[in-house]
């Protein structure tokens, strides 16, 4: 039996780090999407306030296994 996967793009944010932004994105996605299998970082960026890093932003693609009846 082979598996079929679908991908969604998600942007996670965190005031702490890129790693925390990834964890936030995966946690939030897992609340509504089942069978998460892998992720791939697409972009890293951030928001600046008063000359300082205010937020880390990460764009990831998440792959999940499609359920077949």
PQR file of N, CA, C, O and H, with PARSE charges and radii, in Angstrom:
ATOM      1  N   UNK A   1       0.843  -1.179   0.000 -0.4000 1.5000
ATOM      2  CA  UNK A   1       0.000   0.000   0.000 -0.0000 2.0000
ATOM      3  C   UNK A   1       0.888   1.241   0.000  0.5500 1.7000
ATOM      4  O   UNK A   1       1.801   1.353   0.818 -0.5500 1.4000
ATOM      5  N   UNK A   2       0.627   2.155  -0.897 -0.4000 1.5000
ATOM      6  CA  UNK A   2       1.399   3.391  -0.945 -0.0000 2.0000
ATOM      7  C   UNK A   2       0.637   4.508  -0.235  0.5500 1.7000
ATOM      8  O   UNK A   2      -0.574   4.416  -0.031 -0.5500 1.4000
ATOM      9  H   UNK A   2      -0.115   2.064  -1.561  0.4000 1.0000
ATOM     10  N   UNK A   3       1.345   5.538   0.128 -0.4000 1.5000
ATOM     11  CA  UNK A   3       0.746   6.681   0.795 -0.0000 2.0000
ATOM     12  C   UNK A   3       0.662   7.853  -0.164  0.5500 1.7000
ATOM     13  O   UNK A   3       1.498   8.007  -1.055 -0.5500 1.4000
ATOM     14  H   UNK A   3       2.329   5.613  -0.038  0.4000 1.0000
ATOM     15  N   UNK A   4      -0.350   8.671   0.028 -0.4000 1.5000
ATOM     16  CA  UNK A   4      -0.502   9.915  -0.717 -0.0000 2.0000
ATOM     17  C   UNK A   4      -0.459  11.053   0.279  0.5500 1.7000
ATOM     18  O   UNK A   4      -1.037  10.965   1.363 -0.5500 1.4000
ATOM     19  H   UNK A   4      -1.029   8.546   0.752  0.4000 1.0000
ATOM     20  N   UNK A   5       0.232  12.126  -0.092 -0.4000 1.5000
ATOM     21  CA  UNK A   5       0.399  13.262   0.807 -0.0000 2.0000
ATOM     22  C   UNK A   5      -0.141  14.528   0.167  0.5500 1.7000
ATOM     23  O   UNK A   5      -0.178  14.663  -1.056 -0.5500 1.4000
ATOM     24  H   UNK A   5       0.702  12.196  -0.973  0.4000 1.0000
ATOM     25  N   UNK A   6      -0.555  15.441   1.014 -0.4000 1.5000
ATOM     26  CA  UNK A   6      -0.977  16.771   0.596 -0.0000 2.0000
ATOM     27  C   UNK A   6      -0.128  17.765   1.366  0.5500 1.7000
ATOM     28  O   UNK A   6       0.369  17.450   2.447 -0.5500 1.4000
ATOM     29  H   UNK A   6      -0.524  15.331   2.007  0.4000 1.0000
ATOM     30  N   UNK A   7       0.047  18.981   0.814 -0.4000 1.5000
ATOM     31  CA  UNK A   7       0.853  19.994   1.489 -0.0000 2.0000
ATOM     32  C   UNK A   7       0.026  21.253   1.698  0.5500 1.7000
ATOM     33  O   UNK A   7      -0.799  21.620   0.861 -0.5500 1.4000
ATOM     34  H   UNK A   7      -0.357  19.237  -0.064  0.4000 1.0000
ATOM     35  N   UNK A   8       0.262  21.904   2.821 -0.4000 1.5000
ATOM     36  CA  UNK A   8      -0.325  23.211   3.096 -0.0000 2.0000
ATOM     37  C   UNK A   8       0.806  24.157   3.467  0.5500 1.7000
ATOM     38  O   UNK A   8       1.836  23.734   3.992 -0.5500 1.4000
ATOM     39  H   UNK A   8       0.933  21.607   3.501  0.4000 1.0000
ATOM     40  N   UNK A   9       0.607  25.437   3.190 -0.4000 1.5000
ATOM     41  CA  UNK A   9       1.588  26.455   3.561 -0.0000 2.0000
ATOM     42  C   UNK A   9       1.062  27.207   4.777  0.5500 1.7000
ATOM     43  O   UNK A   9      -0.091  27.635   4.811 -0.5500 1.4000
ATOM     44  H   UNK A   9      -0.229  25.781   2.763  0.4000 1.0000
ATOM     45  N   UNK A  10       1.932  27.359   5.776 -0.4000 1.5000
ATOM     46  CA  UNK A  10       1.559  28.002   7.037 -0.0000 2.0000
ATOM     47  C   UNK A  10       2.649  28.999   7.414  0.5500 1.7000
ATOM     48  O   UNK A  10       3.830  28.754   7.168 -0.5500 1.4000
ATOM     49  H   UNK A  10       2.869  27.012   5.749  0.4000 1.0000
ATOM     50  N   UNK A  11       2.255  30.118   8.008 -0.4000 1.5000
ATOM     51  CA  UNK A  11       3.212  31.087   8.538 -0.0000 2.0000
ATOM     52  C   UNK A  11       3.074  31.103  10.053  0.5500 1.7000
ATOM     53  O   UNK A  11       1.998  31.382  10.581 -0.5500 1.4000
ATOM     54  H   UNK A  11       1.296  30.317   8.207  0.4000 1.0000
ATOM     55  N   UNK A  12       4.165  30.804  10.749 -0.4000 1.5000
ATOM     56  CA  UNK A  12       4.191  30.849  12.204 -0.0000 2.0000
ATOM     57  C   UNK A  12       4.960  32.072  12.672  0.5500 1.7000
ATOM     58  O   UNK A  12       5.871  32.543  11.990 -0.5500 1.4000
ATOM     59  H   UNK A  12       5.039  30.577  10.319  0.4000 1.0000
ATOM     60  N   UNK A  13       4.592  32.577  13.830 -0.4000 1.5000
ATOM     61  CA  UNK A  13       5.271  33.749  14.386 -0.0000 2.0000
ATOM     62  C   UNK A  13       5.616  33.510  15.849  0.5500 1.7000
ATOM     63  O   UNK A  13       4.980  32.709  16.534 -0.5500 1.4000
ATOM     64  H   UNK A  13       3.853  32.194  14.384  0.4000 1.0000
ATOM     65  N   UNK A  14       6.638  34.223  16.308 -0.4000 1.5000
ATOM     66  CA  UNK A  14       7.035  34.156  17.708 -0.0000 2.0000
ATOM     67  C   UNK A  14       7.899  35.369  18.034  0.5500 1.7000
ATOM     68  O   UNK A  14       8.688  35.810  17.198 -0.5500 1.4000
ATOM     69  H   UNK A  14       7.154  34.873  15.751  0.4000 1.0000
ATOM     70  N   UNK A  15       7.759  35.910  19.236 -0.4000 1.5000
ATOM     71  CA  UNK A  15       8.660  36.983  19.654 -0.0000 2.0000
ATOM     72  C   UNK A  15      10.010  36.451  20.120  0.5500 1.7000
ATOM     73  O   UNK A  15      10.916  37.238  20.395 -0.5500 1.4000
ATOM     74  H   UNK A  15       7.119  35.553  19.915  0.4000 1.0000
ATOM     75  N   UNK A  16      10.163  35.109  20.216 -0.4000 1.5000
ATOM     76  CA  UNK A  16      11.353  34.501  20.807 -0.0000 2.0000
ATOM     77  C   UNK A  16      12.414  34.069  19.802  0.5500 1.7000
ATOM     78  O   UNK A  16      13.581  34.440  19.934 -0.5500 1.4000
ATOM     79  H   UNK A  16       9.427  34.470  19.993  0.4000 1.0000
ATOM     80  N   UNK A  17      12.011  33.269  18.775 -0.4000 1.5000
ATOM     81  CA  UNK A  17      12.996  32.693  17.860 -0.0000 2.0000
ATOM     82  C   UNK A  17      12.319  32.063  16.656  0.5500 1.7000
ATOM     83  O   UNK A  17      11.101  31.884  16.640 -0.5500 1.4000
ATOM     84  H   UNK A  17      11.064  32.967  18.667  0.4000 1.0000
ATOM     85  N   UNK A  18      13.123  31.726  15.639 -0.4000 1.5000
ATOM     86  CA  UNK A  18      12.591  30.999  14.489 -0.0000 2.0000
ATOM     87  C   UNK A  18      12.109  29.611  14.903  0.5500 1.7000
ATOM     88  O   UNK A  18      11.080  29.138  14.419 -0.5500 1.4000
ATOM     89  H   UNK A  18      14.112  31.872  15.653  0.4000 1.0000
ATOM     90  N   UNK A  19      12.846  28.966  15.791 -0.4000 1.5000
ATOM     91  CA  UNK A  19      12.454  27.633  16.256 -0.0000 2.0000
ATOM     92  C   UNK A  19      11.091  27.672  16.936  0.5500 1.7000
ATOM     93  O   UNK A  19      10.265  26.783  16.728 -0.5500 1.4000
ATOM     94  H   UNK A  19      13.681  29.350  16.184  0.4000 1.0000
ATOM     95  N   UNK A  20      10.855  28.700  17.749 -0.4000 1.5000
ATOM     96  CA  UNK A  20       9.565  28.848  18.424 -0.0000 2.0000
ATOM     97  C   UNK A  20       8.460  29.142  17.416  0.5500 1.7000
ATOM     98  O   UNK A  20       7.324  28.704  17.599 -0.5500 1.4000
ATOM     99  H   UNK A  20      11.526  29.422  17.918  0.4000 1.0000
ATOM    100  N   UNK A  21       8.785  29.883  16.347 -0.4000 1.5000
ATOM    101  CA  UNK A  21       7.798  30.163  15.304 -0.0000 2.0000
ATOM    102  C   UNK A  21       7.411  28.877  14.571  0.5500 1.7000
ATOM    103  O   UNK A  21       6.240  28.680  14.245 -0.5500 1.4000
ATOM    104  H   UNK A  21       9.708  30.238  16.199  0.4000 1.0000
ATOM    105  N   UNK A  22       8.388  27.999  14.310 -0.4000 1.5000
ATOM    106  CA  UNK A  22       8.093  26.698  13.696 -0.0000 2.0000
ATOM    107  C   UNK A  22       7.203  25.880  14.611  0.5500 1.7000
ATOM    108  O   UNK A  22       6.201  25.320  14.167 -0.5500 1.4000
ATOM    109  H   UNK A  22       9.339  28.159  14.575  0.4000 1.0000
ATOM    110  N   UNK A  23       7.560  25.806  15.880 -0.4000 1.5000
ATOM    111  CA  UNK A  23       6.775  25.034  16.849 -0.0000 2.0000
ATOM    112  C   UNK A  23       5.343  25.557  16.928  0.5500 1.7000
ATOM    113  O   UNK A  23       4.400  24.771  17.019 -0.5500 1.4000
ATOM    114  H   UNK A  23       8.374  26.261  16.241  0.4000 1.0000
ATOM    115  N   UNK A  24       5.178  26.866  16.893 -0.4000 1.5000
ATOM    116  CA  UNK A  24       3.842  27.469  16.934 -0.0000 2.0000
ATOM    117  C   UNK A  24       3.027  27.093  15.702  0.5500 1.7000
ATOM    118  O   UNK A  24       1.853  26.737  15.809 -0.5500 1.4000
ATOM    119  H   UNK A  24       5.944  27.504  16.819  0.4000 1.0000
ATOM    120  N   UNK A  25       3.656  27.173  14.535 -0.4000 1.5000
ATOM    121  CA  UNK A  25       2.959  26.818  13.297 -0.0000 2.0000
ATOM    122  C   UNK A  25       2.531  25.356  13.298  0.5500 1.7000
ATOM    123  O   UNK A  25       1.405  25.038  12.912 -0.5500 1.4000
ATOM    124  H   UNK A  25       4.609  27.461  14.448  0.4000 1.0000
ATOM    125  N   UNK A  26       3.417  24.468  13.727 -0.4000 1.5000
ATOM    126  CA  UNK A  26       3.091  23.043  13.753 -0.0000 2.0000
ATOM    127  C   UNK A  26       2.009  22.732  14.783  0.5500 1.7000
ATOM    128  O   UNK A  26       1.116  21.926  14.523 -0.5500 1.4000
ATOM    129  H   UNK A  26       4.331  24.726  14.040  0.4000 1.0000
ATOM    130  N   UNK A  27       2.087  23.361  15.936 -0.4000 1.5000
ATOM    131  CA  UNK A  27       1.090  23.151  16.979 -0.0000 2.0000
ATOM    132  C   UNK A  27      -0.291  23.599  16.519  0.5500 1.7000
ATOM    133  O   UNK A  27      -1.274  22.879  16.696 -0.5500 1.4000
ATOM    134  H   UNK A  27       2.813  24.015  16.147  0.4000 1.0000
ATOM    135  N   UNK A  28      -0.363  24.784  15.930 -0.4000 1.5000
ATOM    136  CA  UNK A  28      -1.644  25.293  15.458 -0.0000 2.0000
ATOM    137  C   UNK A  28      -2.195  24.450  14.313  0.5500 1.7000
ATOM    138  O   UNK A  28      -3.393  24.166  14.278 -0.5500 1.4000
ATOM    139  H   UNK A  28       0.435  25.369  15.786  0.4000 1.0000
ATOM    140  N   UNK A  29      -1.344  24.051  13.384 -0.4000 1.5000
ATOM    141  CA  UNK A  29      -1.800  23.229  12.257 -0.0000 2.0000
ATOM    142  C   UNK A  29      -2.306  21.876  12.736  0.5500 1.7000
ATOM    143  O   UNK A  29      -3.280  21.351  12.195 -0.5500 1.4000
ATOM    144  H   UNK A  29      -0.371  24.282  13.412  0.4000 1.0000
ATOM    145  N   UNK A  30      -1.654  21.306  13.745 -0.4000 1.5000
ATOM    146  CA  UNK A  30      -2.054  19.979  14.229 -0.0000 2.0000
ATOM    147  C   UNK A  30      -3.417  19.996  14.912  0.5500 1.7000
ATOM    148  O   UNK A  30      -4.011  18.940  15.128 -0.5500 1.4000
ATOM    149  H   UNK A  30      -0.862  21.732  14.184  0.4000 1.0000
ATOM    150  N   UNK A  31      -3.920  21.181  15.255 -0.4000 1.5000
ATOM    151  CA  UNK A  31      -5.246  21.281  15.867 -0.0000 2.0000
ATOM    152  C   UNK A  31      -6.354  21.008  14.855  0.5500 1.7000
ATOM    153  O   UNK A  31      -7.456  20.613  15.236 -0.5500 1.4000
ATOM    154  H   UNK A  31      -3.438  22.039  15.079  0.4000 1.0000
ATOM    155  N   UNK A  32      -6.071  21.216  13.562 -0.4000 1.5000
ATOM    156  CA  UNK A  32      -7.112  21.030  12.548 -0.0000 2.0000
ATOM    157  C   UNK A  32      -6.735  20.050  11.439  0.5500 1.7000
ATOM    158  O   UNK A  32      -7.601  19.633  10.670 -0.5500 1.4000
ATOM    159  H   UNK A  32      -5.175  21.537  13.252  0.4000 1.0000
ATOM    160  N   UNK A  33      -5.469  19.679  11.343 -0.4000 1.5000
ATOM    161  CA  UNK A  33      -5.016  18.763  10.287 -0.0000 2.0000
ATOM    162  C   UNK A  33      -4.428  17.517  10.937  0.5500 1.7000
ATOM    163  O   UNK A  33      -3.582  17.605  11.827 -0.5500 1.4000
ATOM    164  H   UNK A  33      -4.766  20.018  11.968  0.4000 1.0000
ATOM    165  N   UNK A  34      -4.889  16.354  10.479 -0.4000 1.5000
ATOM    166  CA  UNK A  34      -4.375  15.092  11.017 -0.0000 2.0000
ATOM    167  C   UNK A  34      -3.229  14.571  10.166  0.5500 1.7000
ATOM    168  O   UNK A  34      -3.032  14.998   9.028 -0.5500 1.4000
ATOM    169  H   UNK A  34      -5.576  16.282   9.756  0.4000 1.0000
ATOM    170  N   UNK A  35      -2.484  13.647  10.735 -0.4000 1.5000
ATOM    171  CA  UNK A  35      -1.440  12.898  10.028 -0.0000 2.0000
ATOM    172  C   UNK A  35      -0.284  13.759   9.525  0.5500 1.7000
ATOM    173  O   UNK A  35       0.256  13.494   8.451 -0.5500 1.4000
ATOM    174  H   UNK A  35      -2.644  13.300  11.659  0.4000 1.0000
ATOM    175  N   UNK A  36       0.107  14.796  10.291 -0.4000 1.5000
ATOM    176  CA  UNK A  36       1.261  15.602   9.900 -0.0000 2.0000
ATOM    177  C   UNK A  36       2.487  14.703   9.834  0.5500 1.7000
ATOM    178  O   UNK A  36       2.722  13.890  10.729 -0.5500 1.4000
ATOM    179  H   UNK A  36      -0.331  15.011  11.163  0.4000 1.0000
ATOM    180  N   UNK A  37       3.269  14.853   8.765 -0.4000 1.5000
ATOM    181  CA  UNK A  37       4.416  13.968   8.568 -0.0000 2.0000
ATOM    182  C   UNK A  37       5.751  14.692   8.495  0.5500 1.7000
ATOM    183  O   UNK A  37       6.749  14.178   9.001 -0.5500 1.4000
ATOM    184  H   UNK A  37       3.079  15.513   8.038  0.4000 1.0000
ATOM    185  N   UNK A  38       5.801  15.869   7.881 -0.4000 1.5000
ATOM    186  CA  UNK A  38       7.073  16.555   7.678 -0.0000 2.0000
ATOM    187  C   UNK A  38       6.807  18.029   7.419  0.5500 1.7000
ATOM    188  O   UNK A  38       5.676  18.431   7.148 -0.5500 1.4000
ATOM    189  H   UNK A  38       4.991  16.287   7.470  0.4000 1.0000
ATOM    190  N   UNK A  39       7.872  18.833   7.507 -0.4000 1.5000
ATOM    191  CA  UNK A  39       7.761  20.240   7.131 -0.0000 2.0000
ATOM    192  C   UNK A  39       9.034  20.678   6.423  0.5500 1.7000
ATOM    193  O   UNK A  39      10.100  20.086   6.595 -0.5500 1.4000
ATOM    194  H   UNK A  39       8.791  18.506   7.727  0.4000 1.0000
ATOM    195  N   UNK A  40       8.898  21.729   5.626 -0.4000 1.5000
ATOM    196  CA  UNK A  40      10.029  22.297   4.893 -0.0000 2.0000
ATOM    197  C   UNK A  40       9.969  23.815   5.054  0.5500 1.7000
ATOM    198  O   UNK A  40       8.944  24.434   4.768 -0.5500 1.4000
ATOM    199  H   UNK A  40       8.033  22.210   5.486  0.4000 1.0000
ATOM    200  N   UNK A  41      11.066  24.409   5.509 -0.4000 1.5000
ATOM    201  CA  UNK A  41      11.129  25.860   5.673 -0.0000 2.0000
ATOM    202  C   UNK A  41      11.237  26.515   4.299  0.5500 1.7000
ATOM    203  O   UNK A  41      12.123  26.178   3.514 -0.5500 1.4000
ATOM    204  H   UNK A  41      11.898  23.906   5.741  0.4000 1.0000
ATOM    205  N   UNK A  42      10.339  27.444   4.013 -0.4000 1.5000
ATOM    206  CA  UNK A  42      10.326  28.167   2.745 -0.0000 2.0000
ATOM    207  C   UNK A  42      10.967  29.548   2.868  0.5500 1.7000
ATOM    208  O   UNK A  42      11.743  29.957   2.005 -0.5500 1.4000
ATOM    209  H   UNK A  42       9.619  27.718   4.651  0.4000 1.0000
ATOM    210  N   UNK A  43      10.642  30.258   3.938 -0.4000 1.5000
ATOM    211  CA  UNK A  43      11.153  31.619   4.142 -0.0000 2.0000
ATOM    212  C   UNK A  43      11.337  31.901   5.629  0.5500 1.7000
ATOM    213  O   UNK A  43      10.614  31.373   6.474 -0.5500 1.4000
ATOM    214  H   UNK A  43      10.012  29.926   4.639  0.4000 1.0000
ATOM    215  N   UNK A  44      12.312  32.738   5.924 -0.4000 1.5000
ATOM    216  CA  UNK A  44      12.499  33.272   7.268 -0.0000 2.0000
ATOM    217  C   UNK A  44      12.502  34.784   7.142  0.5500 1.7000
ATOM    218  O   UNK A  44      13.164  35.341   6.265 -0.5500 1.4000
ATOM    219  H   UNK A  44      12.900  33.166   5.238  0.4000 1.0000
ATOM    220  N   UNK A  45      11.775  35.435   8.002 -0.4000 1.5000
ATOM    221  CA  UNK A  45      11.764  36.899   8.010 -0.0000 2.0000
ATOM    222  C   UNK A  45      11.381  37.364   9.404  0.5500 1.7000
ATOM    223  O   UNK A  45      11.110  36.546  10.282 -0.5500 1.4000
ATOM    224  H   UNK A  45      11.237  34.983   8.714  0.4000 1.0000
ATOM    225  N   UNK A  46      11.356  38.662   9.607 -0.4000 1.5000
ATOM    226  CA  UNK A  46      10.999  39.187  10.916 -0.0000 2.0000
ATOM    227  C   UNK A  46      10.416  40.577  10.815  0.5500 1.7000
ATOM    228  O   UNK A  46      10.424  41.213   9.761 -0.5500 1.4000
ATOM    229  H   UNK A  46      11.576  39.326   8.893  0.4000 1.0000
ATOM    230  N   UNK A  47       9.914  41.021  11.938 -0.4000 1.5000
ATOM    231  CA  UNK A  47       9.342  42.362  12.030 -0.0000 2.0000
ATOM    232  C   UNK A  47      10.214  43.174  12.970  0.5500 1.7000
ATOM    233  O   UNK A  47      10.667  42.677  14.001 -0.5500 1.4000
ATOM    234  H   UNK A  47       9.908  40.504  12.794  0.4000 1.0000
ATOM    235  N   UNK A  48      10.446  44.428  12.604 -0.4000 1.5000
ATOM    236  CA  UNK A  48      11.308  45.320  13.384 -0.0000 2.0000
ATOM    237  C   UNK A  48      10.454  46.425  13.989  0.5500 1.7000
ATOM    238  O   UNK A  48       9.622  47.027  13.310 -0.5500 1.4000
ATOM    239  H   UNK A  48      10.079  44.832  11.766  0.4000 1.0000
ATOM    240  N   UNK A  49      10.670  46.684  15.278 -0.4000 1.5000
ATOM    241  CA  UNK A  49      10.014  47.794  15.966 -0.0000 2.0000
ATOM    242  C   UNK A  49      11.081  48.558  16.729  0.5500 1.7000
ATOM    243  O   UNK A  49      11.816  47.980  17.530 -0.5500 1.4000
ATOM    244  H   UNK A  49      11.346  46.195  15.830  0.4000 1.0000
ATOM    245  N   UNK A  50      11.163  49.839  16.484 -0.4000 1.5000
ATOM    246  CA  UNK A  50      12.145  50.704  17.156 -0.0000 2.0000
ATOM    247  C   UNK A  50      13.575  50.190  16.994  0.5500 1.7000
ATOM    248  O   UNK A  50      14.381  50.263  17.922 -0.5500 1.4000
ATOM    249  H   UNK A  50      10.566  50.309  15.834  0.4000 1.0000
ATOM    250  N   UNK A  51      13.879  49.671  15.807 -0.4000 1.5000
ATOM    251  CA  UNK A  51      15.230  49.217  15.512 -0.0000 2.0000
ATOM    252  C   UNK A  51      15.605  47.882  16.111  0.5500 1.7000
ATOM    253  O   UNK A  51      16.771  47.489  16.053 -0.5500 1.4000
ATOM    254  H   UNK A  51      13.225  49.611  15.053  0.4000 1.0000
ATOM    255  N   UNK A  52      14.640  47.167  16.690 -0.4000 1.5000
ATOM    256  CA  UNK A  52      14.916  45.868  17.311 -0.0000 2.0000
ATOM    257  C   UNK A  52      13.985  44.803  16.746  0.5500 1.7000
ATOM    258  O   UNK A  52      12.891  45.102  16.269 -0.5500 1.4000
ATOM    259  H   UNK A  52      13.694  47.486  16.737  0.4000 1.0000
ATOM    260  N   UNK A  53      14.439  43.558  16.809 -0.4000 1.5000
ATOM    261  CA  UNK A  53      13.602  42.449  16.362 -0.0000 2.0000
ATOM    262  C   UNK A  53      12.410  42.329  17.304  0.5500 1.7000
ATOM    263  O   UNK A  53      12.570  42.154  18.512 -0.5500 1.4000
ATOM    264  H   UNK A  53      15.328  43.314  17.197  0.4000 1.0000
ATOM    265  N   UNK A  54      11.215  42.428  16.730 -0.4000 1.5000
ATOM    266  CA  UNK A  54       9.997  42.324  17.522 -0.0000 2.0000
ATOM    267  C   UNK A  54       9.306  40.978  17.332  0.5500 1.7000
ATOM    268  O   UNK A  54       8.581  40.512  18.210 -0.5500 1.4000
ATOM    269  H   UNK A  54      11.085  42.571  15.748  0.4000 1.0000
ATOM    270  N   UNK A  55       9.542  40.351  16.159 -0.4000 1.5000
ATOM    271  CA  UNK A  55       8.856  39.101  15.873 -0.0000 2.0000
ATOM    272  C   UNK A  55       9.627  38.316  14.821  0.5500 1.7000
ATOM    273  O   UNK A  55      10.116  38.879  13.841 -0.5500 1.4000
ATOM    274  H   UNK A  55      10.132  40.729  15.446  0.4000 1.0000
ATOM    275  N   UNK A  56       9.729  37.024  15.036 -0.4000 1.5000
ATOM    276  CA  UNK A  56      10.305  36.106  14.058 -0.0000 2.0000
ATOM    277  C   UNK A  56       9.145  35.475  13.289  0.5500 1.7000
ATOM    278  O   UNK A  56       8.155  35.053  13.887 -0.5500 1.4000
ATOM    279  H   UNK A  56       9.332  36.567  15.832  0.4000 1.0000
ATOM    280  N   UNK A  57       9.270  35.415  11.975 -0.4000 1.5000
ATOM    281  CA  UNK A  57       8.231  34.839  11.131 -0.0000 2.0000
ATOM    282  C   UNK A  57       8.847  33.748  10.273  0.5500 1.7000
ATOM    283  O   UNK A  57       9.949  33.902   9.747 -0.5500 1.4000
ATOM    284  H   UNK A  57      10.074  35.758  11.489  0.4000 1.0000
ATOM    285  N   UNK A  58       8.124  32.644  10.139 -0.4000 1.5000
ATOM    286  CA  UNK A  58       8.629  31.516   9.371 -0.0000 2.0000
ATOM    287  C   UNK A  58       7.513  30.992   8.472  0.5500 1.7000
ATOM    288  O   UNK A  58       6.402  30.739   8.938 -0.5500 1.4000
ATOM    289  H   UNK A  58       7.228  32.519  10.567  0.4000 1.0000
ATOM    290  N   UNK A  59       7.806  30.832   7.207 -0.4000 1.5000
ATOM    291  CA  UNK A  59       6.841  30.255   6.261 -0.0000 2.0000
ATOM    292  C   UNK A  59       7.279  28.827   5.997  0.5500 1.7000
ATOM    293  O   UNK A  59       8.399  28.589   5.545 -0.5500 1.4000
ATOM    294  H   UNK A  59       8.709  31.037   6.828  0.4000 1.0000
ATOM    295  N   UNK A  60       6.394  27.868   6.281 -0.4000 1.5000
ATOM    296  CA  UNK A  60       6.729  26.460   6.087 -0.0000 2.0000
ATOM    297  C   UNK A  60       5.646  25.769   5.270  0.5500 1.7000
ATOM    298  O   UNK A  60       4.484  26.176   5.268 -0.5500 1.4000
ATOM    299  H   UNK A  60       5.484  28.061   6.649  0.4000 1.0000
ATOM    300  N   UNK A  61       6.054  24.727   4.585 -0.4000 1.5000
ATOM    301  CA  UNK A  61       5.109  23.818   3.968 -0.0000 2.0000
ATOM    302  C   UNK A  61       5.061  22.590   4.854  0.5500 1.7000
ATOM    303  O   UNK A  61       6.095  22.063   5.264 -0.5500 1.4000
ATOM    304  H   UNK A  61       6.997  24.397   4.587  0.4000 1.0000
ATOM    305  N   UNK A  62       3.856  22.141   5.145 -0.4000 1.5000
ATOM    306  CA  UNK A  62       3.661  20.961   5.990 -0.0000 2.0000
ATOM    307  C   UNK A  62       3.032  19.873   5.133  0.5500 1.7000
ATOM    308  O   UNK A  62       2.025  20.097   4.461 -0.5500 1.4000
ATOM    309  H   UNK A  62       3.016  22.570   4.812  0.4000 1.0000
ATOM    310  N   UNK A  63       3.634  18.701   5.166 -0.4000 1.5000
ATOM    311  CA  UNK A  63       3.089  17.556   4.449 -0.0000 2.0000
ATOM    312  C   UNK A  63       2.307  16.669   5.402  0.5500 1.7000
ATOM    313  O   UNK A  63       2.740  16.413   6.526 -0.5500 1.4000
ATOM    314  H   UNK A  63       4.452  18.519   5.712  0.4000 1.0000
ATOM    315  N   UNK A  64       1.155  16.202   4.945 -0.4000 1.5000
ATOM    316  CA  UNK A  64       0.378  15.279   5.760 -0.0000 2.0000
ATOM    317  C   UNK A  64      -0.204  14.182   4.884  0.5500 1.7000
ATOM    318  O   UNK A  64      -0.506  14.389   3.709 -0.5500 1.4000
ATOM    319  H   UNK A  64       0.804  16.409   4.032  0.4000 1.0000
ATOM    320  N   UNK A  65      -0.351  13.013   5.487 -0.4000 1.5000
ATOM    321  CA  UNK A  65      -0.843  11.847   4.768 -0.0000 2.0000
ATOM    322  C   UNK A  65      -2.350  11.958   4.583  0.5500 1.7000
ATOM    323  O   UNK A  65      -3.083  12.244   5.530 -0.5500 1.4000
ATOM    324  H   UNK A  65      -0.106  12.845   6.442  0.4000 1.0000
ATOM    325  N   UNK A  66      -2.801  11.731   3.361 -0.4000 1.5000
ATOM    326  CA  UNK A  66      -4.226  11.748   3.044 -0.0000 2.0000
ATOM    327  C   UNK A  66      -4.837  10.418   3.469  0.5500 1.7000
ATOM    328  O   UNK A  66      -4.303   9.350   3.171 -0.5500 1.4000
ATOM    329  H   UNK A  66      -2.205  11.499   2.592  0.4000 1.0000
ATOM    330  N   UNK A  67      -5.956  10.500   4.165 -0.4000 1.5000
ATOM    331  CA  UNK A  67      -6.658   9.291   4.585 -0.0000 2.0000
ATOM    332  C   UNK A  67      -7.527   8.784   3.445  0.5500 1.7000
ATOM    333  O   UNK A  67      -8.329   9.527   2.878 -0.5500 1.4000
ATOM    334  H   UNK A  67      -6.390  11.368   4.407  0.4000 1.0000
ATOM    335  N   UNK A  68      -7.359   7.526   3.122 -0.4000 1.5000
ATOM    336  CA  UNK A  68      -8.139   6.901   2.065 -0.0000 2.0000
ATOM    337  C   UNK A  68      -9.060   5.888   2.717  0.5500 1.7000
ATOM    338  O   UNK A  68      -8.603   5.011   3.451 -0.5500 1.4000
ATOM    339  H   UNK A  68      -6.708   6.922   3.581  0.4000 1.0000
ATOM    340  N   UNK A  69     -10.375   6.003   2.451 -0.4000 1.5000
ATOM    341  CA  UNK A  69     -11.340   5.056   3.085 -0.0000 2.0000
ATOM    342  C   UNK A  69     -11.151   3.632   2.625  0.5500 1.7000
ATOM    343  O   UNK A  69     -11.877   2.740   3.065 -0.5500 1.4000
ATOM    344  H   UNK A  69     -10.746   6.715   1.855  0.4000 1.0000
TER
END
